[in-house]
């Protein structure tokens, strides 16, 4: 089945409320969602309704594993409890992991550490961070150490929004990778976005990629949203706002693709179809060789499962659970070329979604 390794379930389906993000920047998106909360639009009922609708949309497109990030810089953690409930309620058709995501920082937000620890104790699956948005570089590095400590203390996975900025001096990924290596946590750790890597000098990027390969962490890229939000402060030449997918892939670093935002202040589009990030990703990362295209399914299947730590029992093998999808094409090259729909999504041997491929009649 498809894996969606990075989506914001607490913010999904809010695009245009209370206003649209006209600048298209990450920072305006953060401000708009802060306004959403200040207007008391964020309620448990609101979160539960929207998240359930988003998960049903993903399931209709053949997704059976989802990692959702939930903002824990909201003093009452309004979104967390309803999402914990949703996680259990949808278990029959989709597996959901929840990441405690300190969207406005850990050390730069009042009681940020206390809120993160409260979320960790509440039953989340992973601990997150946002070190590039901390007040100082020192705060950023310290926040990474702190979140790793919390994850170890509670036995949780790690998924950090890391260096999601076009700043070549944003270097939190090296801190995360070094800690993952030193603590033997690499396969439990994912770094999301890492878009500053597209601005790093080549010599430093080469050194960093070697460290990433040794650390065994996963990288989660979100091609659509990163292409949309990235490079906003550039005139020309304009950066793509994307991490070094091709170089990471060639170095054996597992890279997964996510959609990230479904119709929210950071991304006005999005439909839950995992072919969308693959389509954008192969273009933006210049993975357009025939073999690369045929192999691109891994970004939203096996590599996604690896990033979520659910590789065991995942895939088409004798003895595994009967979870799979069928697509209306003979191979993945044709899947991408035609944007082939998922005709059947099967979970535990039962059909959970069925799509009839469209038929076109030409009158010419």
N, C-alpha and C positions, 0 to 999 in steps of 0.2 A: 504493500500500500504506500501511497504518498505520505511523506512526513513533512509537517509544517513546523520547523524548529524555532521560529521566532515570530510571535504575533502579540499585539497588545490587546488583550481581551477586555480590559477595563475601559479602554478608550474607543473601541471599535464602533463603527456606525454612528459617529457623532459629527461627521463632517458638516461644516456650516453652522454649527451651534457652539457658542453664541455668535460666531462670525467665521468667515472663511480666512484661511491663511493666504493672503495675497502676495506676501514677499516670497513665500515658498521656502523659508528658512527653518531649520531645526528650532532656533531660538523663539521665533514667533509661535511655532507649534506648542512649545512648552508653555508660553505665556497664555495662549488661548485655552489650553486644557486647565491651567491654573484658574482662569476666569470661569470656566465651566464649573469648577468646584466651588468657587467663591459665590456663584449664583445659586448654590444649593441644588444644582441639577443632578449632581452625582448622589444617588441613593442606592441602597441595596437592591431595591426592586428594579431600578433603572439598569444597574450593572448586570443583574441576572437576566433580564429580558434581552439586552443587546448581546451579551456573551453567548447565550443559548442560541440566538438567531445566527450568530457568526459561526458557531461550531456546526450547526446544521448545514450552513452553506459550505463549509469546508468538507463535511462528510459527503455532501452531494457530489463533490469533485474528487472523491476517492481518497481523501485524507483520513488516516486512522490513528495518527500520533501527532500531538500538538504540544508545543511548549509556549505557554502564555506568560507574559510579564505583567505584574500588577504593581502599580505605584504604591510605595509604602512611605512616601513623604506627605501623606495626608494624615493629620494628627489622630483622627479616629479610625484610620484604616478601614474606611467605609467599603471599599471594593473587595477587600480580602475575604471576609466571611462569606458573602454570596458566591464568590468564585470557588471557594472550597466546597460549597454545596453543589454548584454546577458540576465540578469535577466528578463528584460521585453520581450525580443524576444522569450524566451522559455516558457513563462507563460502558454501557452495552454497545454503543456504536462508535466511540472514540476514546482514546486514552489521552488524558490531559496532565501535563506537568505545570506547576505554577512556580514562577520565580519571584522572589521578593526583590522588587526593583526600586531602589532609592532614586527616583527620577530627578530630584533637585539636589542630590548629593547626600553623603553620610556625615562628613565632618563640617560641611558648609550649611547644613540645615539644622534648625533647632531640634535637639533630642534625636538627631538622625540615627545615632548608634542604638539608642533605646528602642526606637521604632523598628529598626532592622532586627534586633534580637527578639522583639515581641512577635514579629512575623515569623522568624525562624522557629519559635516555640509553638506557633499556631498550627503547623502541619504543612508548610510549603515544601516543595521538592528541591528547590535550589535557591542559592543566594546570589544576588546580582550587585552591580555597582555602576557608577557613572563617573569615573575618576577625572575625565577631561573637563567636566563641568564643575569640579571643585574649585574653590577660590584660588588656590595656589598649586604649583607643581608638587610641592611637598605634601600638601593635603591629598593630592591625587594618589601619590605613591602610598601614603599612609592608609588611605581608604582601601586600597587593594589588599594591603597586609591585614587590615581589620576584617574585611569580608572573608578572606581566606581563613582567618582564625575562627570566625563564626561558623563557617561551613564545616570546618574540622570538628568543632565543638559539638555541633548538632548532627554530624554525619550526613551532610547534604551535598548535592551537586553544586557546581558553580557556573554561572553564565553572566559575564560582565559586558555591558555596553562599553567598549574599550576604544578610546581614541577615535570617536565618531566626529571628526573635525578635520579640516584641510590644513592643519598646522603641523609643519615638519618637526616642530619641537615637542609635540605631544608624544611622550614615550612611555606610557603606562603599560603597554603590551609586554615590553621586556621585563617589567617587574612581575606581571602576572605569570609569564612563562617561566621565569627563574624560580618563583615560589612553587609553581606546579612541579617543576623538575626536582627541586630540593626536597619537597615533601612527598614525592611519589604520588601526586594527585592528578597527574596529567590527563588520564582517561576520564576523569570526573569533571574536567574543566573545559569550558568553551569561552571563546572571546568573540563577541558579536560586533559586526561592522568593521572595525580596525581600518577605517578609511584613511587615516593619516598616513598609512603605509604607501598610499599612492602619491604622497608628497615627500616621502623620505628620499635622501640621497641613495643612489644605488649601492654604494659600499656598505652603508649602514643596513639597508634592507636585506642585503645578502647575509650579513652577520645575524640579523634578527631571524630570518627564515631558517637558518641552521639551528638556532636555539629553539624555535617553535617545533621543528621536526624532532629534536631530541626530547622536548618536554612532553610530547604526545597529546597536546591539547588539540581541540577542534576549533576551526574558524567558521563562523556563521556570517555569510554575506547576505545582504538584502538588496539585490541589484536594482530593483525598481525605485525603492525609496532612496537608496544612496545616490543613484543617478539624478533623482529629482531634487534632493536637498543639498547635494554636494556641489562644490564649485561656485556657490552663490556669491562669494566675495571676490571671485576672479572676474577680470574683464576678458582679455585674450593674451596668451593661450589660456583656455579654460580647462581646468582639471575635471576628470570624469567623476570624482568623488567616490571612487570604488577602491577596495583593497586589491592587492596583487594576486588575483585569483589564479591566473595562469602559472605564475612562478611558484605559488604555494602548492598548487596541484602537481606540478612537475617535481617538486621536492618531496612529495609524499605526505604533505600536511593535509589531513582530511578537511575539505571545505564543503559546507552545506549551504543551500540557498533557502531563504525565507521570504515571505511576502511582507512581513513586519507590521504594516499598518493597513487596516481595512476601513477605508472611508472615515478618516479621522482628521484631526488638525495637521497631521504631518503628511498625509497622503489622501487626496480627495477621491482616488479611484480604488481599485482592488475588488476582486470578486471571489476570492478563495480558491482560484484555479492555480495549481502549482506549476503549470506550464508557463504562466506569465513570468515569474522570476527566472525560470530556465531560459526562456526566449530572450529576455533582456540581458541575462548574464552571459550567454554565449556570444552575443553581439558586443557587449561592452568590454568583456575580457578577451575578445578576439579568439574564441574557442570554436572556430568555424571550419576546421578540417573535418573531413568526413568521419574519421574515427573519433574525433573529439565530440562531434554531434551525436554519434551513436552511443557514446559513453556518458552523455550528459544527464541521463536519468539518475545517475548515482548522487547528484547534488540534492535531489529531493526524495531519495529513498535510502540507500545504504549509508551514505555519509550523514544524513539527517539522523538515522537511527543511532549511529556511532556518537554523534554529538549529544543525543539525549540519554545515552547510556543504556539503550534498549536493544543492542545488537544481538544479544543472546535470544534465540527463538524468533528472530526476524528474518524474513526472506523465504525463498522457494526452496525448501529442503524437506526431505522425508523426515517426519516426526515433528515438524514445526506446526504451530496452530494454522488452521486453514484460513489465513488472512491474505488476501491478494486483490489486485485490480486487473481488469481486462480493458484494453484500449482498442479503438477502432482503427488499427493500422498494423502492418506486418512487422515493423521494427521501429526503434525510437527515432531514427532519422525522419521517417514518415510521420510519426507522432508530432514531432516539432514542426515539420513542414506544413502539415494540414491542421495543426492544433487539434489533434484527435481527441474526442471526448472519452471519458471513462464510461464504458458501456455497462459494466458491472463492478460494484465494490462488494467484496465478500468478506465477512468477518465471522470467525468461528464456524465456517461452513454455511453461513446464512447470508442471503442477499440483503444488504442494508441500503443500497442505492442502485438505481438502474436509469440509464439515459438512452433514449432512442436517437441515433445519429440523424442529423437533418438531411433531407433530400432536396436537391434543386432540380427543377425542370426548365430547360432552355427552350424558348419559343422563337428560335431563329433558324 
